[in-house]
Structures are given as structure tokens and as C-alpha cells.
Amino acid sequence: MTNDEINVILDNEDSITAHTTTNMVNVIFGDGNYNIRPITSYEELSDLPQINDVTLLGNKTSDDLELQDKMDSLTNQDIEELLNNFV
């Protein structure tokens, strides 16, 4: 980030002013003045997504995520037997 100023006018005509520096954003909103550290990497995010209760962080294999690698092969007869047993 560089030293910049951003002004945003909201629908209700309030405004937000943000001053950015190298590692901090100073936001002025209403009567408040807030210093916010920008997130610069995925690992810093809160509530990282998950698959099967495994957080998606780093390289995960299908085994790590408890996913099925590939479908089992079924013949037409196998499918008919499954359907007949289902009914």
C-alpha cells in the first residue's frame, strides 16, 4: 500500500475517509477513528473454509479432506441389482 486517501459516500450520505500507509489503514467514520491492519495473506483470515471439518490451509489431498478419489466401476447388471434391491 502507498500513502493514499480514499473517501466513500454512503447511501445515507454519511462518508468514510480512509488513510492508508504501508501496514495500517486509518478509517474515520462518524465520530470514530479506527486503525485497521490490512490482511495480507490467506492464513490471516478468520473463519477459513472447511471441507468435512478440515480447514483449507496449505495443500490438502483428497485423503486429507476425506473425499472419494474415484468412482467405483459398475456394470449394467450391478446397477439393475442395486435398483431392484432398492424397490
C-alpha positions as a Markdown table, in Angstrom:
| # | Residue | x | y | z |
|---|---|---|---|---|
| 1 | Met | 0.0 | 0.0 | 0.0 |
| 2 | Thr | 1.0 | 3.6 | -0.5 |
| 3 | Asn | 0.1 | 6.7 | 1.4 |
| 4 | Asp | -3.3 | 7.4 | -0.1 |
| 5 | Glu | -6.7 | 8.8 | 1.0 |
| 6 | Ile | -10.0 | 7.3 | 0.0 |
| 7 | Asn | -13.3 | 9.0 | 0.5 |
| 8 | Val | -16.6 | 7.0 | 0.2 |
| 9 | Ile | -20.0 | 8.5 | 0.3 |
| 10 | Leu | -22.6 | 6.0 | 1.6 |
| 11 | Asp | -26.3 | 5.8 | 0.6 |
| 12 | Asn | -27.4 | 7.7 | 3.7 |
| 13 | Glu | -25.0 | 10.5 | 2.7 |
| 14 | Asp | -22.6 | 9.6 | 5.6 |
| 15 | Ser | -19.0 | 9.4 | 4.5 |
| 16 | Ile | -16.0 | 7.2 | 5.3 |
| 17 | Thr | -12.4 | 8.5 | 4.9 |
| 18 | Ala | -9.6 | 6.0 | 4.9 |
| 19 | His | -5.9 | 6.9 | 5.0 |
| 20 | Thr | -3.6 | 4.1 | 4.0 |
| 21 | Thr | 0.0 | 3.6 | 5.0 |
| 22 | Thr | 2.4 | 0.8 | 4.5 |
| 23 | Asn | 0.9 | -1.5 | 7.1 |
| 24 | Met | -2.1 | 0.3 | 8.6 |
| 25 | Val | -5.4 | 1.8 | 7.4 |
| 26 | Asn | -6.8 | 4.6 | 9.5 |
| 27 | Val | -10.6 | 4.9 | 9.0 |
| 28 | Ile | -12.6 | 7.9 | 10.0 |
| 29 | Phe | -16.4 | 7.2 | 10.2 |
| 30 | Gly | -18.8 | 9.4 | 12.1 |
| 31 | Asp | -17.2 | 10.3 | 15.4 |
| 32 | Gly | -14.9 | 7.3 | 15.3 |
| 33 | Asn | -11.3 | 6.9 | 14.2 |
| 34 | Tyr | -10.2 | 3.3 | 13.7 |
| 35 | Asn | -6.8 | 1.9 | 12.9 |
| 36 | Ile | -7.1 | -1.4 | 11.0 |
| 37 | Arg | -4.3 | -3.7 | 10.0 |
| 38 | Pro | -4.9 | -5.0 | 6.5 |
| 39 | Ile | -4.9 | -8.7 | 5.9 |
| 40 | Thr | -2.1 | -9.6 | 3.6 |
| 41 | Ser | -2.2 | -13.4 | 3.5 |
| 42 | Tyr | -4.8 | -16.1 | 3.4 |
| 43 | Glu | -3.6 | -17.6 | 6.7 |
| 44 | Glu | -4.6 | -14.4 | 8.5 |
| 45 | Leu | -8.3 | -14.7 | 7.5 |
| 46 | Ser | -10.8 | -15.6 | 10.2 |
| 47 | Asp | -13.3 | -18.4 | 9.5 |
| 48 | Leu | -11.2 | -20.2 | 6.9 |
| 49 | Pro | -13.4 | -22.5 | 4.8 |
| 50 | Gln | -13.6 | -26.2 | 5.6 |
| 51 | Ile | -14.5 | -29.5 | 3.8 |
| 52 | Asn | -15.5 | -32.3 | 6.1 |
| 53 | Asp | -14.3 | -30.3 | 9.1 |
| 54 | Val | -10.8 | -30.0 | 7.6 |
| 55 | Thr | -9.6 | -26.4 | 7.3 |
| 56 | Leu | -8.5 | -25.5 | 3.8 |
| 57 | Leu | -5.0 | -24.3 | 4.7 |
| 58 | Gly | -1.9 | -25.4 | 2.7 |
| 59 | Asn | -2.0 | -28.2 | 0.1 |
| 60 | Lys | -4.6 | -30.8 | 1.0 |
| 61 | Thr | -5.1 | -34.2 | -0.7 |
| 62 | Ser | -8.4 | -35.9 | -1.2 |
| 63 | Asp | -7.4 | -38.2 | 1.6 |
| 64 | Asp | -6.8 | -35.3 | 3.9 |
| 65 | Leu | -10.3 | -34.0 | 3.0 |
| 66 | Glu | -11.8 | -37.5 | 3.3 |
| 67 | Leu | -13.0 | -37.3 | -0.3 |
| 68 | Gln | -13.6 | -40.3 | -2.6 |
| 69 | Asp | -10.7 | -40.5 | -5.1 |
| 70 | Lys | -12.7 | -42.0 | -7.9 |
| 71 | Met | -16.0 | -43.7 | -8.5 |
| 72 | Asp | -16.3 | -47.5 | -8.3 |
| 73 | Ser | -16.9 | -49.2 | -11.6 |
| 74 | Leu | -20.4 | -50.6 | -12.0 |
| 75 | Thr | -21.8 | -52.8 | -14.8 |
| 76 | Asn | -25.3 | -52.5 | -16.0 |
| 77 | Gln | -26.1 | -55.7 | -14.1 |
| 78 | Asp | -24.7 | -54.1 | -10.9 |
| 79 | Ile | -26.9 | -51.1 | -11.4 |
| 80 | Glu | -30.0 | -53.3 | -12.1 |
| 81 | Glu | -29.3 | -55.3 | -8.9 |
| 82 | Leu | -29.0 | -52.1 | -6.8 |
| 83 | Leu | -32.2 | -50.7 | -8.2 |
| 84 | Asn | -34.1 | -54.0 | -7.7 |
| 85 | Asn | -32.9 | -54.1 | -4.1 |
| 86 | Phe | -33.9 | -50.5 | -3.5 |
| 87 | Val | -37.5 | -51.0 | -4.6 |
